[in-house]
């Protein structure tokens, strides 16, 4: 794989934002939402969606975790510690996670159970891996820029996404199908968002599924994604739901 292709991938995935504090203060009469960003991104990439969740009445924790550093269990432990600190003060605990963040939530909820657990929305999740990781996972530059966990996001049964537990909680999944990443055109067959195929986002046991005409890079900023996320958190379903 040419170095310019790897460099382009790094530029498209790397976050330029700063970490942000949780939005709003805890009120036990209100529901909480833990928001998680994706690979090589940060809390700033989720700030727009977080603000809309806050405006909808949720206590929002826009969490940062080391997506390009450390191991997957270390990423899960960041979420676990945050939830342990705040969940007893929340009427319900919900999760909204983008891309790799969705796998972190799956890893956490596979071993966690508590009375306040509410609903989960996953946005562009690589639930069965990505062909981009299949192709670039062994490249030294890719590993250096994206981290060890990124190399584990392939599509084979032995890779991380396919080793995580199936959902045992109300789950809505939002996928995109408008790629802008040129690597997606080269490496991913069938419908995809530039980084993850539509088929890879789906999970057995999901409560609802929605397809939007957005790219992986910017899907979390789409107004309709915010609206549909809030709807699912409130009602457990999307509007104009598509067939499974």
N, C-alpha and C positions, 0 to 999 in steps of 0.2 A: 504493500500500500504506500503510495507516494507521501512524503513528509508534508507536502502542502495540504493534502487531504486531512491528515491528522491535525494539522495546525488550524485548519478551518473549523473542524469539529470542536476544538478547544475554545476558539473564539465564540462560537455560537452557543456553547454550553456554559461558559464561565460567567459567574455573576459579578457585577460591579458595584453592588449595593452594600450598605452597612447594616449591621445587626440592629434590630429594634426590640424594644421592651414589649411585654404583653400589653394588649389594649384593654382598658377598663379595669375596674377593681372588682373583686369577687363579691357577689351577693348570693346568698344561699337560696333566694327565691327565684333565681334566674338560671338558665341552662348555660353550660360552658361549651366552647368549641376549641379543641386543640388543632392548630393548623401547621402542617409540615410542608416544607419546600422540597424541591427535587435535587437531582445530582448536580453538583457544582454550582448550585444556586444558593440563595440566602433568604433571610426574612423579608428583605425589601421586595423580592419578586412576588411575595404573597401579601404585600401590604394593602393593595387595592381590594382584593377579595376579603381580607381581614376587616378592613374598614366597613365594607358593606354588611358583613356578618354582625359587626358591632352595632351598626345602625339598625339592624333588624332585631336587636334586643339581646343578643348573646354576649356573654363574657368571653372574650377571645384571647387565647394564648398563641401568639405567632412564634413558634419555637424554632430555634436554630439548633442544628446538630451537625457533626463533622462528616458531611457526605463524601468528601474526598480523602478522609483520613481515618485510620483505625479500622476496626472490624465491624461487621454487621451487628454482633451482639452489643458492641459499645454504642452504636447508634440507637439500638432499641433501649438500652439502659438510660439514655438521655430522656427519652419519652417517658419511660417508666418512672423515673424520679420526679419529673414534672407533674405527672398525673397523681402520684402518691401525695405530693405536697398540696395539690389544689382540689382533688376530687370530692373530699368530704364537705367542701363548702359549696358544691354545685348541686342544683336540683337534678340535672342530668349531665352526663359527660359525652359529648359528641366529637367526632374527628372528621376533618377535611384535609385530604392529603393529595399532593400532586406527585406524579411520577415515582421516583425512588421512595419518596415519603410514604406512599401507599404500602410499599413492602415493609417499611419500618412499622407501620400500624398493624399490618398482618402479623408480623413477628411478635409484636407486643400482645395483641389480643389473642393470639394462639395460646398464651399461658396465663392470661389475666381474666378475671371475672369479678364484677362488683355490681351492687344493686343499681347504681346510678348510670350504668352504661346505656347510652342512647343509640344514635344512628351514626353511620359512617358514609361519607362520600369520597370516592376515589376519582381523581381527574387524570386522565391519560396514564393509567398505571401499567407498567410492564409485567402484568401478572403471570405471563408465561415467557417472559424474556424478550430480548430484542435481537434481531439479526445483525444490527450494527455491532453489538457486543460479540456476537459470533465471529464477525469478520476482523474486528480490531482488538479483541481482548488480549491477544498475545503480543501486541505491538508495545515496545518499551515506552514510546512516547505517550501512548494512550494510558498505560498504567501510571506513568509519572504524573500526568496531568489530571486524570480522573480518579485515581486511587485504586486500591486492591478490590474493593467491593464492586466497582464498575466492571471489572474483568469477570465477575461472577454472574453477570446479568444476561447470559446467553439463553438460548431456547431449549437446550437439551434437558432431559428429565433430571440429570444430576446437578444442574445449575440451581442457584439460590431461589429464583422465583417459583420453581416447580417443587421445591422442598418445603414451602411454607404451608401452614394449615389452611383449609378451606374456611370460609366465613361461617360463624355461628351467631351472627348479629345482623340487624337490618342494614343492608349495603346497597347503595346506589353507585353506579359506575358511569362516568361521562367520558366518551372517547371522541377524538377528532379524526378528520379525514382530508385535511387540506395541507399537504406538506410544503414547507419552504426550504427545508434542509436538503441540499443536493445529494447527500449521502443516502437519504431515504429512497430517492428515486433509483439509486444504483443498487442498493442492498436489500430492500424490503419488497417482497412481492405482494400483490393484492392491495386492498385499501389500507392506508396508513396515514399517520400524522407527521411523518418525516423522521420519527425516532422509534415509534412503536406501531405495530400493526393493530388494526381494529380487533382482529380475532384474539390477539394476545391480551387485550384489556379485560376480556370477559372472564368470569369465574362461575363455576357451578355453585349454586346456593345464593347468588346475588338476588336482591329483591327487585331491582329495576335497572334498566340500561338505556342510555341516551346517546345518540350520535349527533355531534355538532360539526359544522363546517369550519373548523379551526385547525391551526397548526400546533404541534407539540410545544413549540417555543413560547407561544403567547396565549395558549388556551385558557390559562388561569385568569387572564385579564378580560376575557370576553363578558360583556354584560349579561348575556343569556346564561352563561355558566354560573355566575353569581346568583341569578334569579332561580335557576333550577336547583342549585345547591341548597338555597334557603327553603325552597318548596319541599325538597326531600327531607331535610332536617325536621320540618314542621309536620309533614303529612306522610312520609314514608314512600313517596312515589314522585316521579317526574310528570310534567305535563307533556301531552302528545308523545307518550311512550312508544318506543319502537319495538317491533317483535324481537324476541330473543333468537 
